[in-house]
Amino acid sequence: MSDAIATSASYLYTATLSADDAASLDQAADQWLNDHIANEVVSMQLAPGGDRLHLLIVYKGERRVRRA
């Protein structure tokens, strides 16, 4: 049984981190998480691509409203 994510698509954001090796990607992920401590991470997925490693982060953020 899977749990539903209680949010709408308008509140989900993505970030992609890239690095040449696992240690550098780990350091970049730690820095990103520290910088975004107020955001709830929904998922993180590692995706190798060519010579680099990529980490896709899906997280919840505040909905921003622009008024004219």
Contacts in CASP RR format, 6 or more apart in sequence:
PFRMAT RR
TARGET T0000
AUTHOR 0000-0000-0000
METHOD contacts of the structure
MODEL  1
MSDAIATSASYLYTATLSADDAASLDQAADQWLNDHIANEVVSMQLAPGG
DRLHLLIVYKGERRVRRA
5 42 0 8 1.000
7 42 0 8 1.000
7 60 0 8 1.000
10 63 0 8 1.000
11 60 0 8 1.000
11 61 0 8 1.000
11 62 0 8 1.000
11 63 0 8 1.000
12 42 0 8 1.000
12 58 0 8 1.000
12 59 0 8 1.000
12 60 0 8 1.000
12 61 0 8 1.000
13 39 0 8 1.000
13 58 0 8 1.000
13 59 0 8 1.000
13 60 0 8 1.000
13 61 0 8 1.000
14 56 0 8 1.000
14 57 0 8 1.000
14 58 0 8 1.000
14 59 0 8 1.000
15 32 0 8 1.000
15 36 0 8 1.000
15 56 0 8 1.000
15 57 0 8 1.000
15 59 0 8 1.000
16 54 0 8 1.000
16 55 0 8 1.000
16 56 0 8 1.000
16 57 0 8 1.000
17 25 0 8 1.000
17 28 0 8 1.000
17 29 0 8 1.000
17 32 0 8 1.000
17 54 0 8 1.000
17 55 0 8 1.000
17 57 0 8 1.000
18 25 0 8 1.000
18 28 0 8 1.000
18 52 0 8 1.000
18 53 0 8 1.000
18 54 0 8 1.000
18 55 0 8 1.000
19 25 0 8 1.000
19 27 0 8 1.000
19 28 0 8 1.000
19 52 0 8 1.000
19 53 0 8 1.000
20 51 0 8 1.000
20 52 0 8 1.000
20 53 0 8 1.000
21 53 0 8 1.000
22 53 0 8 1.000
25 46 0 8 1.000
25 53 0 8 1.000
25 55 0 8 1.000
28 55 0 8 1.000
29 44 0 8 1.000
29 55 0 8 1.000
29 57 0 8 1.000
32 57 0 8 1.000
33 41 0 8 1.000
36 59 0 8 1.000
39 59 0 8 1.000
39 60 0 8 1.000
39 61 0 8 1.000
40 59 0 8 1.000
40 60 0 8 1.000
40 61 0 8 1.000
41 57 0 8 1.000
41 58 0 8 1.000
41 59 0 8 1.000
42 58 0 8 1.000
42 59 0 8 1.000
42 60 0 8 1.000
43 56 0 8 1.000
43 57 0 8 1.000
43 58 0 8 1.000
44 55 0 8 1.000
44 56 0 8 1.000
44 57 0 8 1.000
44 58 0 8 1.000
45 55 0 8 1.000
45 56 0 8 1.000
46 53 0 8 1.000
46 54 0 8 1.000
46 55 0 8 1.000
47 53 0 8 1.000
47 54 0 8 1.000
47 55 0 8 1.000
47 56 0 8 1.000
48 54 0 8 1.000
END
